[in-house]
Amino acid sequence: MDAEMMAVVKVVAYSYGVTPEEIISRTRKGTIAEARYACWRILIRDMHRTMEAVGREFSLRDHATVSITLRNFEGNCDTDSGYRTRWLKAMNRYNDWRGSMTQNISVNWDDNSLKIEHPLFGVMTGTYIPDDKKDVETVKELLLKGLLKWS
């Protein structure tokens, strides 16, 4: 699991009061499963990850399982106020994280790679960025749009 996915898992785990290891596990226990589905929702709808990639990272689940579960999760958010409240709490924490993602970062280019140091998430490295895009504001914009993939 890449650093960006793991950061989402950590943010959602904190919000739901479970551990990242529990979210990644195959357990079907209510709160843990709900937190897992919230992660899937963020990764697929907001970070534009494929259902196949998400299923692979979460204990080798099939993309069809992810698709059906995501549909059920969104339906539960529409009909169950408790479910919706927990989801909105997680989503707010995720949005706070996205906002903090570009604050207090240090950006360095070494050879053909990008190195970003974040006080909360540590060091992440990315792929080559053309010379005309080598400014901190562009990197922040790419981070927020989810267009940089981390190794």
Residue frames as a rotation matrix with the C-alpha (Angstrom) as fourth column:
MET 1
0.592 0.806 0.000 0.00
0.806 -0.592 0.000 0.00
0.000 0.000 -1.000 0.00
ASP 2
-0.191 -0.696 0.692 1.47
0.631 -0.627 -0.457 3.34
0.752 0.350 0.559 -1.00
ALA 3
-0.860 -0.292 -0.418 1.97
0.509 -0.478 -0.716 6.24
0.010 -0.829 0.560 1.42
GLU 4
-0.788 0.600 0.137 -1.05
-0.540 -0.781 0.315 8.18
0.296 0.175 0.939 0.19
MET 5
0.047 0.814 -0.579 -3.43
-0.158 0.578 0.801 5.22
0.986 0.054 0.156 0.62
MET 6
-0.250 -0.202 -0.947 -2.00
0.800 0.508 -0.320 4.44
0.546 -0.837 0.035 4.05
ALA 7
-0.996 -0.082 0.037 -2.49
0.053 -0.866 -0.497 8.07
0.072 -0.493 0.867 5.09
VAL 8
-0.317 0.948 0.017 -6.20
-0.673 -0.237 0.701 7.81
0.668 0.211 0.713 4.17
VAL 9
0.130 0.329 -0.935 -6.48
0.325 0.877 0.354 4.56
0.937 -0.350 0.007 6.14
LYS 10
-0.656 -0.462 -0.597 -4.89
0.705 -0.091 -0.703 6.23
0.270 -0.882 0.385 9.18
VAL 11
-0.899 0.364 0.245 -7.15
-0.387 -0.921 -0.050 9.30
0.207 -0.140 0.968 8.98
VAL 12
0.000 0.961 -0.277 -10.31
-0.569 0.228 0.790 7.17
0.822 0.158 0.547 8.68
ALA 13
-0.097 -0.099 -0.990 -9.14
0.560 0.817 -0.136 4.71
0.823 -0.568 -0.024 11.36
TYR 14
-0.937 -0.290 -0.193 -8.69
0.326 -0.533 -0.781 7.58
0.124 -0.795 0.594 13.80
SER 15
-0.654 0.740 0.161 -12.11
-0.675 -0.666 0.318 8.95
0.342 0.099 0.934 12.95
TYR 16
0.269 0.801 -0.535 -13.87
-0.451 0.595 0.665 5.60
0.851 0.062 0.521 13.48
GLY 17
0.304 -0.204 0.931 -11.83
-0.947 0.039 0.318 4.63
-0.101 -0.978 -0.181 16.56
VAL 18
0.952 -0.089 0.294 -10.23
0.110 0.992 -0.054 1.54
-0.287 0.084 0.954 15.00
THR 19
0.068 -0.993 -0.099 -6.68
-0.120 -0.107 0.987 0.69
-0.990 -0.055 -0.126 13.95
PRO 20
0.051 -0.136 -0.989 -5.30
-0.973 -0.228 -0.019 0.80
-0.223 0.964 -0.144 10.40
GLU 21
-0.902 -0.430 -0.036 -4.49
-0.430 0.890 0.152 -2.91
-0.034 0.153 -0.988 10.70
GLU 22
-0.465 0.814 0.348 -8.14
0.223 0.488 -0.844 -3.66
-0.857 -0.315 -0.408 11.48
ILE 23
0.324 0.589 -0.740 -9.30
-0.565 -0.507 -0.651 -1.69
-0.759 0.629 0.168 8.43
ILE 24
-0.222 -0.519 -0.825 -6.95
-0.973 0.177 0.151 -3.60
0.068 0.836 -0.544 6.13
SER 25
-0.841 -0.113 0.529 -7.92
-0.273 0.933 -0.234 -6.97
-0.467 -0.342 -0.815 7.65
ARG 26
-0.778 0.569 -0.265 -10.73
-0.053 0.361 0.931 -9.19
0.626 0.739 -0.251 6.37
THR 27
-0.819 0.486 -0.305 -12.89
0.465 0.251 -0.849 -8.87
-0.336 -0.837 -0.431 9.51
ARG 28
-0.463 0.751 0.470 -16.57
0.441 -0.264 0.857 -8.10
0.768 0.605 -0.209 8.95
LYS 29
-0.317 0.301 -0.899 -17.14
0.915 -0.154 -0.374 -6.58
-0.251 -0.941 -0.226 12.40
GLY 30
0.536 0.830 0.154 -19.53
0.836 -0.495 -0.237 -3.60
-0.121 0.256 -0.959 12.06
THR 31
0.816 -0.195 -0.545 -17.45
-0.061 -0.965 0.255 -0.53
-0.575 -0.175 -0.799 12.88
ILE 32
-0.233 -0.968 0.098 -14.29
-0.037 0.110 0.993 -1.91
-0.972 0.227 -0.062 11.29
ALA 33
-0.323 0.184 0.928 -16.07
0.885 0.407 0.227 -2.86
-0.336 0.895 -0.294 8.07
GLU 34
0.756 0.654 0.014 -17.81
0.630 -0.722 -0.287 0.52
-0.178 0.225 -0.958 7.96
ALA 35
0.475 -0.681 -0.557 -14.46
-0.257 -0.713 0.653 2.30
-0.841 -0.167 -0.514 8.35
ARG 36
-0.490 -0.638 0.594 -13.02
0.356 0.475 0.804 0.14
-0.796 0.606 -0.005 5.55
TYR 37
0.094 0.624 0.775 -15.88
0.989 0.033 -0.147 1.09
-0.117 0.780 -0.614 3.27
ALA 38
0.870 0.142 -0.472 -15.35
0.175 -0.984 0.025 4.77
-0.461 -0.105 -0.881 4.10
CYS 39
-0.114 -0.979 -0.170 -11.71
-0.155 -0.152 0.976 4.36
-0.981 0.137 -0.135 3.01
TRP 40
-0.448 -0.002 0.894 -12.83
0.769 0.508 0.387 2.75
-0.455 0.861 -0.226 -0.23
ARG 41
0.607 0.778 0.163 -15.26
0.769 -0.524 -0.366 5.62
-0.200 0.347 -0.916 -0.84
ILE 42
0.657 -0.435 -0.616 -12.53
-0.215 -0.891 0.400 8.23
-0.723 -0.131 -0.678 -0.40
LEU 43
-0.359 -0.902 0.242 -9.95
-0.021 0.267 0.964 6.34
-0.933 0.341 -0.114 -2.42
ILE 44
-0.411 0.252 0.876 -12.28
0.853 0.445 0.272 5.68
-0.321 0.859 -0.398 -5.35
ARG 45
0.527 0.780 0.337 -14.49
0.849 -0.506 -0.155 8.77
0.049 0.368 -0.929 -5.51
ASP 46
0.948 -0.122 -0.295 -12.10
-0.028 -0.953 0.302 11.46
-0.318 -0.277 -0.907 -4.24
MET 47
0.102 -0.992 -0.071 -8.64
-0.472 -0.111 0.875 10.13
-0.876 -0.055 -0.480 -5.07
HIS 48
0.547 0.267 -0.793 -9.63
-0.831 0.062 -0.553 8.44
-0.099 0.962 0.256 -8.33
ARG 49
-0.652 -0.673 0.350 -8.14
-0.637 0.736 0.230 5.04
-0.412 -0.073 -0.908 -7.52
THR 50
-0.336 0.526 -0.781 -9.52
-0.648 0.472 0.597 2.09
0.683 0.707 0.183 -9.44
MET 51
0.606 0.630 0.486 -11.73
-0.794 0.441 0.419 -0.49
0.050 -0.640 0.767 -7.78
GLU 52
0.766 -0.398 -0.504 -9.22
0.174 0.884 -0.433 -3.15
0.618 0.244 0.747 -8.83
ALA 53
-0.262 -0.933 0.247 -6.35
0.000 -0.256 -0.967 -1.32
0.965 -0.253 0.066 -7.09
VAL 54
-0.159 0.282 0.946 -8.39
-0.929 -0.367 -0.046 -0.73
0.334 -0.886 0.320 -3.93
GLY 55
0.848 0.529 -0.024 -9.53
-0.502 0.818 0.280 -4.36
0.168 -0.225 0.960 -3.82
ARG 56
0.450 -0.774 -0.444 -5.96
0.261 0.590 -0.764 -5.58
0.854 0.228 0.468 -4.27
GLU 57
-0.467 -0.703 0.537 -4.66
-0.262 -0.470 -0.843 -3.42
0.845 -0.534 0.035 -1.41
PHE 58
-0.184 0.491 0.852 -7.42
-0.983 -0.073 -0.170 -4.49
-0.022 -0.868 0.496 0.97
SER 59
-0.367 -0.089 0.926 -6.77
-0.462 0.882 -0.098 -8.21
-0.807 -0.463 -0.365 1.32
LEU 60
-0.976 -0.216 0.008 -7.19
-0.097 0.470 0.877 -9.19
-0.193 0.856 -0.480 -2.32
ARG 61
-0.127 0.989 0.072 -10.85
0.185 0.095 -0.978 -8.33
-0.974 -0.111 -0.195 -2.73
ASP 62
-0.401 0.109 0.910 -12.39
0.903 0.213 0.372 -8.52
-0.153 0.971 -0.184 -6.18
HIS 63
-0.999 0.011 0.043 -13.37
-0.001 -0.974 0.225 -5.24
0.044 0.225 0.973 -7.90
ALA 64
-0.298 0.953 -0.054 -17.00
0.070 0.078 0.995 -6.45
0.952 0.293 -0.090 -8.05
THR 65
0.062 0.247 -0.967 -17.01
0.954 0.271 0.130 -6.86
0.295 -0.930 -0.219 -4.27
VAL 66
-0.760 -0.407 -0.507 -15.69
0.540 -0.829 -0.143 -3.32
-0.362 -0.383 0.850 -3.91
SER 67
-0.868 0.446 0.217 -18.31
-0.107 -0.596 0.796 -1.99
0.485 0.668 0.565 -6.34
ILE 68
0.012 0.925 -0.379 -21.28
0.389 0.345 0.854 -3.65
0.921 -0.158 -0.355 -4.62
THR 69
-0.042 -0.100 -0.994 -20.04
0.999 0.004 -0.043 -2.73
0.008 -0.995 0.100 -1.15
LEU 70
-0.930 -0.336 -0.149 -19.49
0.333 -0.942 0.049 0.89
-0.157 -0.004 0.988 -2.17
ARG 71
-0.542 0.814 0.209 -23.03
-0.088 -0.303 0.949 1.11
0.836 0.496 0.236 -3.54
ASN 72
0.258 0.629 -0.733 -24.39
0.685 0.417 0.598 -0.33
0.682 -0.656 -0.323 -0.26
PHE 73
-0.441 -0.512 -0.737 -22.22
0.880 -0.408 -0.243 2.05
-0.176 -0.756 0.631 1.79
GLU 74
-0.984 0.067 0.163 -23.54
-0.009 -0.943 0.332 5.08
0.176 0.326 0.929 -0.08
GLY 75
-0.162 0.980 -0.113 -27.10
0.087 0.128 0.988 3.80
0.983 0.150 -0.106 0.30
ASN 76
0.129 0.141 -0.982 -26.61
0.944 0.284 0.165 3.41
0.302 -0.948 -0.096 4.05
CYS 77
-0.814 -0.473 -0.336 -25.28
0.549 -0.816 -0.180 6.97
-0.189 -0.331 0.924 4.23
ASP 78
-0.759 0.585 0.286 -28.49
-0.183 -0.614 0.768 8.15
0.625 0.530 0.573 2.55
THR 79
0.126 0.953 -0.274 -30.88
-0.063 0.283 0.957 6.24
0.990 -0.104 0.096 4.82
ASP 80
0.495 -0.019 -0.868 -29.19
0.792 0.421 0.442 5.87
0.358 -0.907 0.224 8.24
SER 81
0.842 -0.107 0.529 -28.44
-0.170 -0.983 0.070 9.06
0.512 -0.149 -0.846 10.19
GLY 82
0.755 -0.602 0.261 -25.86
-0.204 0.162 0.965 7.38
-0.623 -0.782 0.000 12.45
TYR 83
0.332 -0.592 0.734 -24.03
0.830 0.553 0.070 5.94
-0.448 0.586 0.675 9.48
ARG 84
0.559 -0.024 0.829 -24.14
0.585 -0.696 -0.415 9.33
0.587 0.717 -0.375 7.73
THR 85
0.948 -0.188 0.255 -22.87
-0.309 -0.729 0.611 11.14
0.071 -0.659 -0.749 10.86
ARG 86
0.499 -0.804 0.324 -19.87
0.167 0.456 0.874 8.81
-0.851 -0.381 0.362 11.18
TRP 87
0.274 -0.363 0.890 -19.16
0.957 0.192 -0.216 9.15
-0.093 0.912 0.401 7.46
LEU 88
0.767 0.067 0.638 -19.31
0.254 -0.945 -0.206 12.96
0.589 0.320 -0.742 7.58
LYS 89
0.852 -0.511 0.116 -16.94
-0.294 -0.281 0.914 12.98
-0.434 -0.812 -0.390 10.56
ALA 90
0.232 -0.781 0.579 -14.47
0.577 0.590 0.565 10.83
-0.783 0.203 0.588 8.62
MET 91
0.375 -0.029 0.927 -14.88
0.889 -0.271 -0.368 12.96
0.262 0.962 -0.076 5.51
ASN 92
0.958 -0.026 0.285 -14.24
-0.095 -0.969 0.230 16.15
0.270 -0.247 -0.931 7.49
ARG 93
0.566 -0.806 0.175 -11.06
-0.113 0.134 0.984 14.66
-0.817 -0.577 -0.015 8.94
TYR 94
0.163 -0.462 0.872 -10.01
0.886 0.457 0.077 13.61
-0.434 0.760 0.484 5.45
ASN 95
0.662 0.141 0.736 -10.61
0.553 -0.754 -0.353 17.15
0.505 0.641 -0.577 4.13
ASP 96
0.913 -0.401 0.074 -8.59
-0.332 -0.625 0.707 18.57
-0.237 -0.670 -0.703 7.04
TRP 97
0.293 -0.828 0.477 -5.81
0.337 0.557 0.759 16.15
-0.895 -0.062 0.442 6.15
ARG 98
0.327 -0.128 0.936 -5.95
0.944 -0.008 -0.331 17.18
0.050 0.992 0.118 2.48
GLY 99
0.906 0.041 0.421 -5.65
0.062 -0.997 -0.036 20.82
0.419 0.058 -0.906 3.55
SER 100
0.727 -0.660 0.188 -2.72
-0.411 -0.200 0.889 20.11
-0.550 -0.724 -0.417 5.87
MET 101
0.627 -0.465 0.625 -1.04
0.630 0.774 -0.056 18.04
-0.458 0.429 0.779 3.20
THR 102
0.371 -0.471 0.801 0.28
0.722 -0.397 -0.567 21.13
0.585 0.788 0.193 1.48
GLN 103
0.840 -0.096 0.534 1.11
-0.345 -0.855 0.388 23.18
0.419 -0.510 -0.751 4.57
ASN 104
0.496 -0.720 0.485 4.58
-0.748 -0.071 0.660 23.18
-0.441 -0.690 -0.573 6.06
ILE 105
0.842 -0.261 0.472 6.05
0.397 0.893 -0.214 20.97
-0.365 0.367 0.855 3.38
SER 106
0.087 -0.860 -0.504 9.56
-0.556 -0.461 0.691 21.15
-0.827 0.220 -0.518 2.07
VAL 107
0.933 0.273 0.236 10.02
0.068 0.511 -0.857 20.26
-0.354 0.816 0.458 -1.61
ASN 108
0.015 -0.978 -0.207 13.36
-0.577 -0.178 0.797 19.16
-0.816 0.107 -0.568 -3.07
TRP 109
0.936 0.165 -0.311 14.34
-0.352 0.469 -0.810 17.89
0.012 0.868 0.497 -6.51
ASP 110
0.037 -0.928 0.371 17.18
-0.569 0.285 0.771 15.41
-0.821 -0.240 -0.518 -6.64
ASP 111
-0.892 -0.353 0.283 18.19
0.066 0.519 0.852 14.16
-0.448 0.779 -0.439 -10.10
ASN 112
-0.759 0.642 -0.113 14.88
-0.236 -0.108 0.966 13.16
0.607 0.759 0.234 -11.74
SER 113
-0.219 0.711 -0.668 12.82
0.774 0.543 0.324 12.62
0.594 -0.447 -0.669 -8.61
LEU 114
-0.022 0.363 0.931 10.81
-0.373 -0.867 0.330 14.74
0.927 -0.340 0.155 -6.24
LYS 115
-0.505 -0.138 -0.852 11.19
0.692 0.526 -0.495 14.52
0.517 -0.839 -0.170 -2.48
ILE 116
0.044 0.593 0.804 8.56
-0.305 -0.759 0.576 16.05
0.951 -0.270 0.147 -0.20
GLU 117
-0.775 -0.268 -0.573 8.95
0.465 0.374 -0.803 16.21
0.429 -0.888 -0.165 3.56
HIS 118
0.103 0.883 0.458 5.77
-0.199 -0.433 0.879 16.64
0.975 -0.182 0.131 5.58
PRO 119
-0.560 -0.406 0.722 5.85
-0.740 -0.146 -0.656 17.05
0.372 -0.902 -0.219 9.38
LEU 120
0.123 0.698 0.706 2.97
-0.871 0.416 -0.259 14.61
-0.475 -0.583 0.659 9.89
PHE 121
0.921 0.383 0.069 3.38
-0.289 0.792 -0.538 12.09
-0.261 0.475 0.840 7.06
GLY 122
0.291 -0.897 0.333 7.15
0.227 0.403 0.887 12.00
-0.929 -0.183 0.321 6.76
VAL 123
-0.462 -0.596 -0.656 9.08
-0.556 -0.382 0.738 11.78
-0.691 0.706 -0.155 3.53
MET 124
0.542 0.584 0.604 7.47
0.244 0.579 -0.778 10.87
-0.804 0.569 0.171 0.23
THR 125
-0.616 -0.730 -0.297 9.17
-0.146 -0.264 0.953 10.58
-0.774 0.630 0.056 -3.11
GLY 126
0.556 0.831 -0.009 7.59
-0.080 0.042 -0.996 11.04
-0.828 0.554 0.090 -6.49
THR 127
0.292 -0.395 0.871 8.46
0.884 0.460 -0.088 10.71
-0.366 0.795 0.483 -10.12
TYR 128
-0.713 -0.690 0.128 10.14
0.666 -0.608 0.432 13.17
-0.220 0.394 0.893 -12.42
ILE 129
0.536 0.783 -0.314 8.50
0.590 -0.614 -0.524 16.56
-0.603 0.096 -0.792 -12.93
PRO 130
0.321 -0.423 0.847 9.51
0.843 -0.281 -0.460 18.72
0.432 0.862 0.266 -15.94
ASP 131
-0.640 -0.730 -0.240 11.69
0.762 -0.565 -0.317 21.76
0.096 -0.386 0.918 -15.23
ASP 132
-0.700 0.391 0.598 8.88
-0.117 -0.889 0.443 24.21
0.704 0.240 0.668 -15.96
LYS 133
0.430 0.893 -0.132 6.77
-0.050 0.169 0.984 22.61
0.902 -0.417 0.117 -13.20
LYS 134
-0.099 -0.582 -0.807 9.42
0.802 0.434 -0.411 22.72
0.589 -0.688 0.424 -10.50
ASP 135
-0.629 -0.048 0.776 7.85
-0.366 -0.862 -0.350 25.20
0.686 -0.504 0.525 -8.09
VAL 136
-0.988 0.157 -0.001 6.25
0.069 0.426 -0.902 24.59
-0.141 -0.891 -0.432 -4.72
GLU 137
-0.365 0.915 -0.172 2.82
-0.677 -0.387 -0.626 25.96
-0.640 -0.112 0.760 -5.68
THR 138
-0.035 0.311 -0.950 2.56
-0.894 0.415 0.168 23.60
0.447 0.855 0.264 -8.65
VAL 139
-0.781 -0.303 -0.546 3.53
-0.058 0.906 -0.418 20.66
0.622 -0.295 -0.726 -6.45
LYS 140
-0.846 0.523 0.103 0.89
-0.159 -0.064 -0.985 21.64
-0.509 -0.850 0.138 -3.89
GLU 141
-0.083 0.843 -0.532 -1.74
-0.945 -0.235 -0.226 21.87
-0.316 0.484 0.816 -6.63
LEU 142
-0.219 -0.079 -0.973 -0.78
-0.625 0.777 0.078 18.45
0.750 0.625 -0.219 -8.01
LEU 143
-0.981 -0.143 -0.128 -0.92
0.015 0.608 -0.794 16.96
0.192 -0.781 -0.595 -4.50
LEU 144
-0.586 0.810 0.035 -4.41
-0.433 -0.276 -0.858 18.29
-0.685 -0.517 0.513 -3.87
LYS 145
0.151 0.638 -0.755 -5.66
-0.988 0.070 -0.139 17.02
-0.036 0.767 0.641 -7.20
GLY 146
0.487 -0.012 0.874 -4.20
-0.294 0.939 0.177 13.58
-0.823 -0.343 0.454 -6.45
LEU 147
0.942 -0.093 -0.321 -2.08
-0.311 0.110 -0.944 13.73
0.123 0.990 0.074 -9.61
LEU 148
-0.125 -0.992 -0.005 1.19
-0.889 0.115 -0.443 12.81
0.440 -0.051 -0.897 -7.95
LYS 149
0.857 0.337 -0.389 1.60
-0.180 0.905 0.387 9.13
0.482 -0.262 0.836 -7.19
TRP 150
0.354 -0.725 0.591 3.96
-0.935 -0.257 0.245 8.18
-0.026 -0.639 -0.769 -4.44
SER 151
0.192 -0.388 -0.902 6.41
-0.277 0.860 -0.429 5.35
0.942 0.331 0.057 -4.40
